[in-house]
Amino acid sequence: MTTRKLVSVNGGLALMLDAGVLQILDIDETSVMRLSTDGDCLVVTPIRAKGRRQRYDQSLESIVNEYDTMLSEMAE
């Protein structure tokens, strides 16, 4: 867990995120975020392109199919 203070920017407040957090979440300055709250907590969720998860799953399946034998041999 980490803590951050808000920073004043042009009459508003900004939450600065470390480069590591941005990398883990795969977000940058062009990312669109959904903000929600339960009245106490702020939840910031990146809005992903439609079909992104499906493309990821297809890529993973392709890699597993292509390298399954080699990965199994390495695991032994």
Secondary structure, DSSP 8 states (H G I E B T S, - for coil): -----EEEETTEEEE---HHHHHHHT--TT--EEEEESSS-EEEEE---TTHHHHHHHHHHHHHHHHHHHHHHHH-
